[in-house]
Amino acid sequence: MSYLDYNVAHTPTGLRKILYLNWPLVFLIAAVASIGFLMLVSVAGGQVDTWAKPQMYRFAAGMVIMLGLAFVPMWFWRGISIPAYVCCFLLLIAVDMVGVIGMGAQRWIDIGPIRLQPSELMKIALVLLLAAYYDWLAPHRVSRPLWVLIPVVLILAPTALVLIQPDLGTSIMLVAGGGIVMFAAGVSLWYFGAVIAAAVGLVAAVMKSRGTDWQLLKDYQFRRIDTFLDPAADPLGAGYNIIQSQIALGSGGWSGRGFMQGTQSRLNFLPEKHTDFIFTVLAEEFGFVGAMSLLGLYTLIIGFCLYSALTNRDRFAALITIGISGTFFLYFAINMATVMGMLPAKGSPLPLVSYGGTSLMILMLGFGLVQAAHVHRPR
Amino acid sequence: MTRNAARPGDEAGSSVTRRGLMLAGLQLGVVTTLALKLRSMQVEQAEEFRLLADGNSIKIRLLVPARGLIHDRNGIIIAGNEQNYRVTLTREEAGGDVEPVLRRLARLIPISEARMAELLEEFTKRSAVTPIVLADRLSWEQFSSIAVNAPSLAGVTPEAGLSRAYPRAGDLAHVLGYVGPVSDYDLSKIENPDPVLMLPEFQLGKVGFEARMEDVLRGKAGQRRVEVNSAGREMRQLSRQEGDQGATVQMTLDAQLQNYAAQRMGAESAAAVVMDAQTGDILTICSSPSFDPNKFVRGISSADYKALMNHDHRPLADKTVQGVYPPGSTFKMITLLAGLESGLITPGSRFYCPGYTTAGGRRFHCWSRGGHGSMDAVNGLSQSCDVYYYELAQKIGIDRIADMARRLGLGQRHDLPMSAVADGIAPDGAWKQARYGQAWQVGDSLNASIGQGYVLASPLQLAVMTARIASGREVRPRLVRAIDGVTQPEPDFPDLGLSPENLRIARLGMDEVMNGARGTARRSRILREDWRMAGKTGTSQVRNITAAERARGVISNDQLPWNRRDHALFVCYAPVQAPRYAVSVVVEHGGGGSAVAAPVARDILLFALAGGLPPLDAVPDDQRAAMEERHNAMTLFAPEAPRLTRA
């Protein structure tokens, strides 16, 4: 049976594709987003119009995008992987240039009403290109140094552009997202071990350098690290947000204070309630039960994605699914760890829940790819 | 990228599977860690955190910074801050129901029923913990009576804050603009608004200098750390760190001169600009009639606002930069200089004026129906002979005229920190094609040559033009003299590149307008030789005169309704020997430039030269009595100079 026959015989066509969608995933995404709407109503003091309503419109648009993309066959995604990467790369350069000309950090380009953030798009494009690369590369070459160097360059080039914006968070996400695809593609564990060892060594060197002549970071950067390690040392200064977040979260207890009853978030102890610290509000108002429910839903989303990937015999599709779900995983894990004080504070949204258009759209675009991979899997 | 043709299907698949499972394991590990951390915080340590939350605690409240002061060039405060006693109410602290508290408060200070309903409506819309301003600008008696009765007024907080005040009231209203409370519309326009904008007492620059210099004037918010109980009520203040006041800005304006200019224009619908002819400093930029910006700061009543909107002299419009007018004969220096610079005429070249000329099959009339006879450059300007310019325009073409207009500052926006600064129009063929899709006609050139037709200029642009002619340099206007005591560098303007001889002719023509035996504005000349003044009148039509009308005899302005009368314009500078001040005056529908605008401009110029009320002996005998009478009728601000730096 030729490749063509194989595809025609086994892949659903036309509107029948809708039956082959990963429906559990669709419902899980909608469930998480609904929790988000509820929390946005709560932080707006019961007002629907403030945040929840615009977010609902965006989510509806995102759903349409996701379902639309699910109909696009894999040969198309494979075909645009290189142009998409190159486009995003050029946009990143353009944004950096505009930033330089405009005398300030700029991360987006305005296209009419849409605010395009190339670094966000790059997360998807990078996964796409790396998946196509490993689909093309013969498996026995995957761990040869030269063939490892190529994806490393593909990852580091856009990362460098994002880093000079400067946007440390997104650059870390790009490296991690790319690393996940490389890991899933079977690159030898020795490489990952070496990178982790080097990172640990670098951190050790940086910390050792403090107070010496060859100090590697500025004093204020060290102070930020101190604050993370011991927020209580400066409760009203930089550690304020983390401490307030922890108090609010912990005081939620087993079942929480109830919807719209969270005193800590209500009294504005918390900053950025509708974006970065929305998980804290959930944990305070719905307690351990509520927080675990959301974590459970997230885990199920990852689970369904991984299951879809592992049962997909198309290597390209499997790698895309793993890469995108891995990025999604990093999003919520980093946000939750941050608000619980396990990671240094830096602005990161809780995926599908935090208020904000760009990250929501990018996520739904990513899930569109995951759905397309699922619908068009060889059977 | 083609797909891996020789893929040993299951081998690749299994590697993905193996690694996928490892990844799943890693992710599960992270999720477990998060879950364990959640459990330890929310289940095991929940009691501790609950105690911390109840004792919580310390809140940071922002303090509105004092807005930067604005001084005039002599240190007189033209925008300051005054003490404002206000009272706010927080719904949560009032126990949820605000109405009884409001009723009790209404016994201490007057709150109308309408206001009461408005407030109740607002409380339903805002969050329970947001303080809402109940009353503003209370007297000290009212304020202290509320403070004394505070125990029975739960949630009510009397506050003393600062509010913007404009001591010169309407004089500088258009240039300074005003501040006001932040609206949702304002917020929607600002990317990442400063949190201080959310405070109810914050005042944001809405229009004019206040808006354009917002970043400089705002300052930095201070912080107050307070301890609150679990209901959000403030228990005590732990620390207070005042913010930084916004920068003190010294403007180039002269408040006394502006005051005189406003009084001199009186109730006319008019605009006056006084500029330093060398440095570009705007000394006065005054639009009349004006309004009291303090009313806008306090929240203007709808009746007052309607009155301003419906006034036919448009007090809210800034006629100095926003208003554009056909410059009329004040444009003739431009046509003349374009002609002289082209080399196609010399100062001695003569044109004959029989009272009209014919071009493109139409008759174009001179203002002097009998004609001026043979005119050279200086006479053509001093007697404002239209036919001289009609002939000149036909000779040199519109492009040279438009180019000269732009070199002298017309048809371009001068970037002053004010609102709605107009571009004006210096028309040429390309402009008409782009704007109307029609070809330029010779008649258009003739109209443009005397500042009619498509030409439009603001009083600011006319002042810039005059300053450039007087100094021969590319003077640009400026309004900021110093910020926080740091004086802006003295500008060094490049030479205009016009031939000194041609400039001399244009200046001589303007001198003759004032001092020549047949000058059109001779009546408004300055007698003192060391203040000798040069100028040019202009009268611009706001309607077309039809042939039929002309046949019947042109109706004089006095017989027309106000809004159809001609605009009166005048530009001038002095002293002729060493130009210091350039002035432009436009009186909307005032009639003739020489009769209406010139005396106003002359008096303002005299005030600038004398540094105070114009001495009577500087004007011709027959005008002294009238001038004295005018001075006596004026109520001017005392020339006090309180050089305060900080409020």
Boltz contact constraints between the chains, C-beta under 6 A:
constraints:
  - contact:
      token1: [A, 45]
      token2: [B, 127]
      max_distance: 6.0
  - contact:
      token1: [A, 132]
      token2: [B, 1]
      max_distance: 6.0
  - contact:
      token1: [A, 135]
      token2: [B, 3]
      max_distance: 6.0
  - contact:
      token1: [A, 135]
      token2: [B, 4]
      max_distance: 6.0
  - contact:
      token1: [A, 136]
      token2: [B, 1]
      max_distance: 6.0
  - contact:
      token1: [A, 136]
      token2: [B, 4]
      max_distance: 6.0
  - contact:
      token1: [A, 139]
      token2: [B, 12]
      max_distance: 6.0
  - contact:
      token1: [A, 183]
      token2: [B, 19]
      max_distance: 6.0
  - contact:
      token1: [A, 184]
      token2: [B, 19]
      max_distance: 6.0
  - contact:
      token1: [A, 184]
      token2: [B, 20]
      max_distance: 6.0
  - contact:
      token1: [A, 186]
      token2: [B, 15]
      max_distance: 6.0
  - contact:
      token1: [A, 186]
      token2: [B, 19]
      max_distance: 6.0
  - contact:
      token1: [A, 247]
      token2: [B, 49]
      max_distance: 6.0
  - contact:
      token1: [A, 247]
      token2: [B, 52]
      max_distance: 6.0
  - contact:
      token1: [A, 247]
      token2: [B, 53]
      max_distance: 6.0
  - contact:
      token1: [A, 249]
      token2: [B, 41]
      max_distance: 6.0
  - contact:
      token1: [A, 250]
      token2: [B, 41]
      max_distance: 6.0
  - contact:
      token1: [A, 250]
      token2: [B, 45]
      max_distance: 6.0
  - contact:
      token1: [A, 250]
      token2: [B, 49]
      max_distance: 6.0
  - contact:
      token1: [A, 251]
      token2: [B, 49]
      max_distance: 6.0
  - contact:
      token1: [A, 251]
      token2: [B, 50]
      max_distance: 6.0
  - contact:
      token1: [A, 251]
      token2: [B, 53]
      max_distance: 6.0
  - contact:
      token1: [A, 252]
      token2: [B, 42]
      max_distance: 6.0
  - contact:
      token1: [A, 253]
      token2: [B, 42]
      max_distance: 6.0
  - contact:
      token1: [A, 253]
      token2: [B, 46]
      max_distance: 6.0
  - contact:
      token1: [A, 263]
      token2: [B, 230]
      max_distance: 6.0
  - contact:
      token1: [A, 264]
      token2: [B, 53]
      max_distance: 6.0
  - contact:
      token1: [A, 267]
      token2: [B, 232]
      max_distance: 6.0
  - contact:
      token1: [A, 288]
      token2: [B, 42]
      max_distance: 6.0
  - contact:
      token1: [A, 288]
      token2: [B, 43]
      max_distance: 6.0
  - contact:
      token1: [A, 291]
      token2: [B, 38]
      max_distance: 6.0
  - contact:
      token1: [A, 299]
      token2: [B, 31]
      max_distance: 6.0
  - contact:
      token1: [A, 302]
      token2: [B, 27]
      max_distance: 6.0
  - contact:
      token1: [A, 306]
      token2: [B, 20]
      max_distance: 6.0
  - contact:
      token1: [A, 306]
      token2: [B, 24]
      max_distance: 6.0
  - contact:
      token1: [A, 309]
      token2: [B, 20]
      max_distance: 6.0
  - contact:
      token1: [A, 310]
      token2: [B, 17]
      max_distance: 6.0
  - contact:
      token1: [A, 310]
      token2: [B, 20]
      max_distance: 6.0
  - contact:
      token1: [A, 313]
      token2: [B, 13]
      max_distance: 6.0
  - contact:
      token1: [A, 315]
      token2: [B, 12]
      max_distance: 6.0
  - contact:
      token1: [A, 318]
      token2: [B, 16]
      max_distance: 6.0
  - contact:
      token1: [A, 329]
      token2: [B, 27]
      max_distance: 6.0
  - contact:
      token1: [A, 333]
      token2: [B, 30]
      max_distance: 6.0
  - contact:
      token1: [A, 336]
      token2: [B, 34]
      max_distance: 6.0
  - contact:
      token1: [A, 340]
      token2: [B, 37]
      max_distance: 6.0
